[in-house]
Amino acid sequence: MSAYKNVMKQIHASEEFKSKMQKEMMEYEKKEKRVYMKNIRFMVGSFVACAVVAVVAVVALTNIKNDAALDLTERIVVDNSGSATKAVLNIEGVITKVGKDGMSFTLDNGMKVVVTDKTELGIDGPTAPPKEEQLFEPTFRVGNQIGGFTEDTSEDPVTAAAIYTNWNFENPIR
């Protein structure tokens, strides 16, 4: 190896050759730096992608293992002016006759209805409008439209389980 070095020292290169070689070496170093930076960027990008995938996987696995129901109460918007569901009605019609007790009546379809202390009056529940806004008068009178429910429609008279509507649209009390 020393013979090679001695020969290389003896070679006298021109200034033009030296400047070209120096220029090429500088360009080569720049290319090396660019390739190195590209590799670094690729590695950092890969690491970030792996981190994102890991976080998503942890969140997904956490939600899968959570057996509790999601609480959506903060996201639910309740519009009390709209009906949430259709009530089952099997007592329906206009009152044609009211009994002396004021708690029994006959509808225009011939159905006889008895209201007891156990009968639910009005609409209840979280989506129900306030009592003062419901179509419900304090007394049963001829001309009122009735909507309600009974467990057994074959009875005569039927015992109302619930009366949802008791209203006279032509001559309301309130």
PyRosetta script that sets phi, psi and omega in degrees:
from pyrosetta import init, pose_from_sequence

init()
pose = pose_from_sequence("MSAYKNVMKQIHASEEFKSKMQKEMMEYEKKEKRVYMKNIRFMVGSFVACAVVAVVAVVALTNIKNDAALDLTERIVVDNSGSATKAVLNIEGVITKVGKDGMSFTLDNGMKVVVTDKTELGIDGPTAPPKEEQLFEPTFRVGNQIGGFTEDTSEDPVTAAAIYTNWNFENPIR")
pose.set_psi(1, -33.8)
pose.set_omega(1, -179.6)
pose.set_phi(2, -65.3)
pose.set_psi(2, -32.1)
pose.set_omega(2, 177.8)
pose.set_phi(3, -64.4)
pose.set_psi(3, -40.1)
pose.set_omega(3, 179.1)
pose.set_phi(4, -62.2)
pose.set_psi(4, -45.0)
pose.set_omega(4, -179.6)
pose.set_phi(5, -63.6)
pose.set_psi(5, -39.6)
pose.set_omega(5, 179.2)
pose.set_phi(6, -63.8)
pose.set_psi(6, -42.3)
pose.set_omega(6, 179.0)
pose.set_phi(7, -64.5)
pose.set_psi(7, -42.6)
pose.set_omega(7, -178.9)
pose.set_phi(8, -63.8)
pose.set_psi(8, -34.8)
pose.set_omega(8, 178.3)
pose.set_phi(9, -69.1)
pose.set_psi(9, -29.5)
pose.set_omega(9, -177.4)
pose.set_phi(10, -78.8)
pose.set_psi(10, -22.0)
pose.set_omega(10, -179.7)
pose.set_phi(11, -72.6)
pose.set_psi(11, 127.7)
pose.set_omega(11, 178.0)
pose.set_phi(12, -105.2)
pose.set_psi(12, 108.2)
pose.set_omega(12, 179.7)
pose.set_phi(13, -87.6)
pose.set_psi(13, 150.3)
pose.set_omega(13, 178.7)
pose.set_phi(14, -74.6)
pose.set_psi(14, 161.5)
pose.set_omega(14, 179.9)
pose.set_phi(15, -64.0)
pose.set_psi(15, -36.2)
pose.set_omega(15, 179.7)
pose.set_phi(16, -63.3)
pose.set_psi(16, -43.4)
pose.set_omega(16, 179.0)
pose.set_phi(17, -62.9)
pose.set_psi(17, -42.6)
pose.set_omega(17, -179.2)
pose.set_phi(18, -62.7)
pose.set_psi(18, -43.6)
pose.set_omega(18, -178.5)
pose.set_phi(19, -67.4)
pose.set_psi(19, -39.0)
pose.set_omega(19, 177.1)
pose.set_phi(20, -63.4)
pose.set_psi(20, -43.3)
pose.set_omega(20, -179.8)
pose.set_phi(21, -64.9)
pose.set_psi(21, -40.3)
pose.set_omega(21, 179.5)
pose.set_phi(22, -64.2)
pose.set_psi(22, -41.4)
pose.set_omega(22, 179.2)
pose.set_phi(23, -63.9)
pose.set_psi(23, -44.6)
pose.set_omega(23, 179.1)
pose.set_phi(24, -64.0)
pose.set_psi(24, -39.3)
pose.set_omega(24, 178.7)
pose.set_phi(25, -64.2)
pose.set_psi(25, -38.0)
pose.set_omega(25, 178.9)
pose.set_phi(26, -65.4)
pose.set_psi(26, -44.6)
pose.set_omega(26, 178.5)
pose.set_phi(27, -63.5)
pose.set_psi(27, -39.9)
pose.set_omega(27, 178.3)
pose.set_phi(28, -62.1)
pose.set_psi(28, -42.4)
pose.set_omega(28, 179.0)
pose.set_phi(29, -64.0)
pose.set_psi(29, -39.6)
pose.set_omega(29, 177.8)
pose.set_phi(30, -62.3)
pose.set_psi(30, -43.2)
pose.set_omega(30, 178.8)
pose.set_phi(31, -62.4)
pose.set_psi(31, -42.0)
pose.set_omega(31, 178.9)
pose.set_phi(32, -60.8)
pose.set_psi(32, -42.8)
pose.set_omega(32, 179.5)
pose.set_phi(33, -64.0)
pose.set_psi(33, -41.3)
pose.set_omega(33, 179.6)
pose.set_phi(34, -62.4)
pose.set_psi(34, -46.0)
pose.set_omega(34, 179.6)
pose.set_phi(35, -62.3)
pose.set_psi(35, -41.9)
pose.set_omega(35, 179.2)
pose.set_phi(36, -62.2)
pose.set_psi(36, -44.3)
pose.set_omega(36, 179.7)
pose.set_phi(37, -66.4)
pose.set_psi(37, -37.2)
pose.set_omega(37, 176.9)
pose.set_phi(38, -62.9)
pose.set_psi(38, -41.5)
pose.set_omega(38, 178.5)
pose.set_phi(39, -63.4)
pose.set_psi(39, -41.5)
pose.set_omega(39, 179.9)
pose.set_phi(40, -63.8)
pose.set_psi(40, -45.8)
pose.set_omega(40, 179.4)
pose.set_phi(41, -60.6)
pose.set_psi(41, -43.4)
pose.set_omega(41, 178.8)
pose.set_phi(42, -61.4)
pose.set_psi(42, -43.2)
pose.set_omega(42, -179.8)
pose.set_phi(43, -66.5)
pose.set_psi(43, -42.1)
pose.set_omega(43, 179.2)
pose.set_phi(44, -65.4)
pose.set_psi(44, -43.7)
pose.set_omega(44, 177.7)
pose.set_phi(45, -60.9)
pose.set_psi(45, -41.0)
pose.set_omega(45, 177.9)
pose.set_phi(46, -64.0)
pose.set_psi(46, -42.1)
pose.set_omega(46, 179.4)
pose.set_phi(47, -62.3)
pose.set_psi(47, -44.7)
pose.set_omega(47, 179.2)
pose.set_phi(48, -62.7)
pose.set_psi(48, -43.2)
pose.set_omega(48, 178.9)
pose.set_phi(49, -61.4)
pose.set_psi(49, -42.4)
pose.set_omega(49, 178.3)
pose.set_phi(50, -63.7)
pose.set_psi(50, -40.1)
pose.set_omega(50, 179.8)
pose.set_phi(51, -63.6)
pose.set_psi(51, -42.7)
pose.set_omega(51, 179.7)
pose.set_phi(52, -64.0)
pose.set_psi(52, -44.2)
pose.set_omega(52, 178.7)
pose.set_phi(53, -62.0)
pose.set_psi(53, -40.6)
pose.set_omega(53, 179.6)
pose.set_phi(54, -63.7)
pose.set_psi(54, -43.8)
pose.set_omega(54, -179.8)
pose.set_phi(55, -63.9)
pose.set_psi(55, -44.7)
pose.set_omega(55, 179.2)
pose.set_phi(56, -62.5)
pose.set_psi(56, -40.9)
pose.set_omega(56, 179.4)
pose.set_phi(57, -64.4)
pose.set_psi(57, -41.0)
pose.set_omega(57, 179.7)
pose.set_phi(58, -64.5)
pose.set_psi(58, -44.0)
pose.set_omega(58, 179.6)
pose.set_phi(59, -63.4)
pose.set_psi(59, -44.0)
pose.set_omega(59, -179.6)
pose.set_phi(60, -63.6)
pose.set_psi(60, -44.3)
pose.set_omega(60, 179.8)
pose.set_phi(61, -66.9)
pose.set_psi(61, -34.5)
pose.set_omega(61, 177.4)
pose.set_phi(62, -64.2)
pose.set_psi(62, -42.9)
pose.set_omega(62, 179.8)
pose.set_phi(63, -69.2)
pose.set_psi(63, -33.7)
pose.set_omega(63, 179.8)
pose.set_phi(64, -68.6)
pose.set_psi(64, -40.7)
pose.set_omega(64, -177.8)
pose.set_phi(65, -74.9)
pose.set_psi(65, -18.9)
pose.set_omega(65, -178.6)
pose.set_phi(66, -79.1)
pose.set_psi(66, 108.8)
pose.set_omega(66, -178.3)
pose.set_phi(67, -82.9)
pose.set_psi(67, -14.0)
pose.set_omega(67, -177.7)
pose.set_phi(68, -69.1)
pose.set_psi(68, 147.1)
pose.set_omega(68, 178.5)
pose.set_phi(69, -70.5)
pose.set_psi(69, 148.1)
pose.set_omega(69, 177.6)
pose.set_phi(70, -70.7)
pose.set_psi(70, 138.6)
pose.set_omega(70, 178.1)
pose.set_phi(71, -95.5)
pose.set_psi(71, 104.9)
pose.set_omega(71, -177.4)
pose.set_phi(72, -102.5)
pose.set_psi(72, 15.4)
pose.set_omega(72, -174.2)
pose.set_phi(73, -62.8)
pose.set_psi(73, -29.7)
pose.set_omega(73, 179.9)
pose.set_phi(74, -74.6)
pose.set_psi(74, -21.7)
pose.set_omega(74, -177.8)
pose.set_phi(75, -95.4)
pose.set_psi(75, -11.1)
pose.set_omega(75, -177.1)
pose.set_phi(76, -85.3)
pose.set_psi(76, 128.7)
pose.set_omega(76, 176.8)
pose.set_phi(77, -107.7)
pose.set_psi(77, 121.3)
pose.set_omega(77, -177.9)
pose.set_phi(78, -100.1)
pose.set_psi(78, 124.9)
pose.set_omega(78, 175.1)
pose.set_phi(79, -106.2)
pose.set_psi(79, 101.2)
pose.set_omega(79, -176.1)
pose.set_phi(80, -69.3)
pose.set_psi(80, -13.9)
pose.set_omega(80, -179.3)
pose.set_phi(81, -79.5)
pose.set_psi(81, -19.3)
pose.set_omega(81, -179.9)
pose.set_phi(82, -100.0)
pose.set_psi(82, 155.4)
pose.set_omega(82, 178.4)
pose.set_phi(83, -82.9)
pose.set_psi(83, 136.0)
pose.set_omega(83, -178.6)
pose.set_phi(84, -85.0)
pose.set_psi(84, -30.9)
pose.set_omega(84, -179.5)
pose.set_phi(85, -155.1)
pose.set_psi(85, 161.7)
pose.set_omega(85, 177.7)
pose.set_phi(86, -90.9)
pose.set_psi(86, 126.0)
pose.set_omega(86, 179.2)
pose.set_phi(87, -75.9)
pose.set_psi(87, 147.2)
pose.set_omega(87, 176.9)
pose.set_phi(88, -75.4)
pose.set_psi(88, 121.0)
pose.set_omega(88, 179.4)
pose.set_phi(89, -116.7)
pose.set_psi(89, 123.5)
pose.set_omega(89, 169.9)
pose.set_phi(90, -129.9)
pose.set_psi(90, 2.5)
pose.set_omega(90, 167.4)
pose.set_phi(91, -115.5)
pose.set_psi(91, 111.8)
pose.set_omega(91, -173.9)
pose.set_phi(92, -151.7)
pose.set_psi(92, 131.6)
pose.set_omega(92, 177.6)
pose.set_phi(93, 155.7)
pose.set_psi(93, -169.4)
pose.set_omega(93, -179.3)
pose.set_phi(94, -111.1)
pose.set_psi(94, 135.9)
pose.set_omega(94, -179.9)
pose.set_phi(95, -69.4)
pose.set_psi(95, 127.5)
pose.set_omega(95, 177.1)
pose.set_phi(96, -108.5)
pose.set_psi(96, -21.9)
pose.set_omega(96, -179.0)
pose.set_phi(97, -152.1)
pose.set_psi(97, 135.8)
pose.set_omega(97, 178.7)
pose.set_phi(98, -113.8)
pose.set_psi(98, 135.4)
pose.set_omega(98, 179.2)
pose.set_phi(99, -70.2)
pose.set_psi(99, 164.5)
pose.set_omega(99, -178.6)
pose.set_phi(100, -61.7)
pose.set_psi(100, -30.3)
pose.set_omega(100, -179.4)
pose.set_phi(101, -75.1)
pose.set_psi(101, -14.5)
pose.set_omega(101, -179.7)
pose.set_phi(102, 78.1)
pose.set_psi(102, -1.6)
pose.set_omega(102, -177.4)
pose.set_phi(103, -115.7)
pose.set_psi(103, 8.6)
pose.set_omega(103, 174.6)
pose.set_phi(104, -134.9)
pose.set_psi(104, 149.2)
pose.set_omega(104, -177.2)
pose.set_phi(105, -157.4)
pose.set_psi(105, 164.5)
pose.set_omega(105, 177.7)
pose.set_phi(106, -116.0)
pose.set_psi(106, 136.9)
pose.set_omega(106, 179.9)
pose.set_phi(107, -94.9)
pose.set_psi(107, 165.6)
pose.set_omega(107, -178.8)
pose.set_phi(108, -64.1)
pose.set_psi(108, -17.3)
pose.set_omega(108, 177.4)
pose.set_phi(109, -91.0)
pose.set_psi(109, 4.7)
pose.set_omega(109, 177.5)
pose.set_phi(110, 91.8)
pose.set_psi(110, -6.6)
pose.set_omega(110, -179.3)
pose.set_phi(111, -71.5)
pose.set_psi(111, 131.1)
pose.set_omega(111, 176.5)
pose.set_phi(112, -99.9)
pose.set_psi(112, 131.2)
pose.set_omega(112, -173.9)
pose.set_phi(113, -125.6)
pose.set_psi(113, 138.1)
pose.set_omega(113, 175.7)
pose.set_phi(114, -118.0)
pose.set_psi(114, 130.9)
pose.set_omega(114, 176.9)
pose.set_phi(115, -103.7)
pose.set_psi(115, 128.1)
pose.set_omega(115, -178.8)
pose.set_phi(116, -113.7)
pose.set_psi(116, -179.4)
pose.set_omega(116, 177.2)
pose.set_phi(117, -66.7)
pose.set_psi(117, -22.6)
pose.set_omega(117, -179.4)
pose.set_phi(118, -86.0)
pose.set_psi(118, -10.4)
pose.set_omega(118, -179.3)
pose.set_phi(119, -69.7)
pose.set_psi(119, 128.6)
pose.set_omega(119, 176.2)
pose.set_phi(120, -78.4)
pose.set_psi(120, 131.1)
pose.set_omega(120, -179.3)
pose.set_phi(121, -111.8)
pose.set_psi(121, 130.9)
pose.set_omega(121, -179.0)
pose.set_phi(122, 85.8)
pose.set_psi(122, -170.4)
pose.set_omega(122, -177.7)
pose.set_phi(123, -112.0)
pose.set_psi(123, 130.5)
pose.set_omega(123, 177.9)
pose.set_phi(124, -112.3)
pose.set_psi(124, 170.9)
pose.set_omega(124, 174.9)
pose.set_phi(125, 116.9)
pose.set_psi(125, 169.1)
pose.set_omega(125, -175.5)
pose.set_phi(126, -68.5)
pose.set_psi(126, -23.6)
pose.set_omega(126, -179.1)
pose.set_phi(127, -101.5)
pose.set_psi(127, 4.4)
pose.set_omega(127, -178.5)
pose.set_phi(128, -73.6)
pose.set_psi(128, 142.8)
pose.set_omega(128, 174.6)
pose.set_phi(129, -69.3)
pose.set_psi(129, 161.1)
pose.set_omega(129, 178.0)
pose.set_phi(130, -58.1)
pose.set_psi(130, 151.9)
pose.set_omega(130, -176.1)
pose.set_phi(131, -55.3)
pose.set_psi(131, -38.7)
pose.set_omega(131, -177.6)
pose.set_phi(132, -70.0)
pose.set_psi(132, -15.8)
pose.set_omega(132, 178.4)
pose.set_phi(133, -98.1)
pose.set_psi(133, -7.3)
pose.set_omega(133, -178.9)
pose.set_phi(134, -78.4)
pose.set_psi(134, 154.6)
pose.set_omega(134, 179.2)
pose.set_phi(135, -83.8)
pose.set_psi(135, 73.9)
pose.set_omega(135, -177.1)
pose.set_phi(136, -143.4)
pose.set_psi(136, 116.9)
pose.set_omega(136, 177.9)
pose.set_phi(137, -89.2)
pose.set_psi(137, 157.7)
pose.set_omega(137, -177.5)
pose.set_phi(138, -74.0)
pose.set_psi(138, -16.0)
pose.set_omega(138, 179.8)
pose.set_phi(139, -131.4)
pose.set_psi(139, 157.5)
pose.set_omega(139, 174.7)
pose.set_phi(140, -92.6)
pose.set_psi(140, 126.4)
pose.set_omega(140, -179.5)
pose.set_phi(141, -143.0)
pose.set_psi(141, 159.4)
pose.set_omega(141, -178.7)
pose.set_phi(142, -59.6)
pose.set_psi(142, 134.0)
pose.set_omega(142, 179.6)
pose.set_phi(143, 100.0)
pose.set_psi(143, -14.3)
pose.set_omega(143, 178.6)
pose.set_phi(144, -73.8)
pose.set_psi(144, 140.4)
pose.set_omega(144, 174.5)
pose.set_phi(145, -88.9)
pose.set_psi(145, 134.3)
pose.set_omega(145, -174.9)
pose.set_phi(146, -116.4)
pose.set_psi(146, 137.2)
pose.set_omega(146, 171.3)
pose.set_phi(147, -134.8)
pose.set_psi(147, 124.4)
pose.set_omega(147, -177.8)
pose.set_phi(148, -160.0)
pose.set_psi(148, -168.7)
pose.set_omega(148, -175.5)
pose.set_phi(149, -142.2)
pose.set_psi(149, 142.0)
pose.set_omega(149, 173.5)
pose.set_phi(150, -132.9)
pose.set_psi(150, 150.8)
pose.set_omega(150, 179.7)
pose.set_phi(151, -73.0)
pose.set_psi(151, -35.8)
pose.set_omega(151, -174.6)
pose.set_phi(152, -130.9)
pose.set_psi(152, 109.5)
pose.set_omega(152, -179.1)
pose.set_phi(153, -82.7)
pose.set_psi(153, -7.9)
pose.set_omega(153, -178.2)
pose.set_phi(154, -83.6)
pose.set_psi(154, -12.9)
pose.set_omega(154, 179.5)
pose.set_phi(155, -69.3)
pose.set_psi(155, 157.7)
pose.set_omega(155, 173.7)
pose.set_phi(156, -141.1)
pose.set_psi(156, 104.6)
pose.set_omega(156, 1.8)
pose.set_phi(157, -80.2)
pose.set_psi(157, 156.9)
pose.set_omega(157, 177.7)
pose.set_phi(158, -81.6)
pose.set_psi(158, 146.9)
pose.set_omega(158, 176.3)
pose.set_phi(159, -98.3)
pose.set_psi(159, 120.5)
pose.set_omega(159, -176.8)
pose.set_phi(160, -73.3)
pose.set_psi(160, 127.5)
pose.set_omega(160, 173.6)
pose.set_phi(161, -82.9)
pose.set_psi(161, -34.4)
pose.set_omega(161, 178.7)
pose.set_phi(162, -152.0)
pose.set_psi(162, 140.1)
pose.set_omega(162, 171.2)
pose.set_phi(163, -118.6)
pose.set_psi(163, 111.5)
pose.set_omega(163, -176.3)
pose.set_phi(164, -86.7)
pose.set_psi(164, -37.1)
pose.set_omega(164, -176.1)
pose.set_phi(165, -130.5)
pose.set_psi(165, 134.5)
pose.set_omega(165, 174.1)
pose.set_phi(166, -145.2)
pose.set_psi(166, 90.3)
pose.set_omega(166, -170.2)
pose.set_phi(167, -145.5)
pose.set_psi(167, 142.3)
pose.set_omega(167, 175.5)
pose.set_phi(168, -111.6)
pose.set_psi(168, 106.0)
pose.set_omega(168, -174.8)
pose.set_phi(169, -71.9)
pose.set_psi(169, -25.6)
pose.set_omega(169, -178.8)
pose.set_phi(170, -83.4)
pose.set_psi(170, -32.7)
pose.set_omega(170, -176.6)
pose.set_phi(171, -144.9)
pose.set_psi(171, 70.6)
pose.set_omega(171, -178.7)
pose.set_phi(172, -70.1)
pose.set_psi(172, 149.3)
pose.set_omega(172, 178.5)
pose.set_phi(173, -72.4)
pose.set_psi(173, -44.7)
pose.set_omega(173, -178.7)
pose.set_phi(174, -103.7)
pose.dump_pdb("model.pdb")
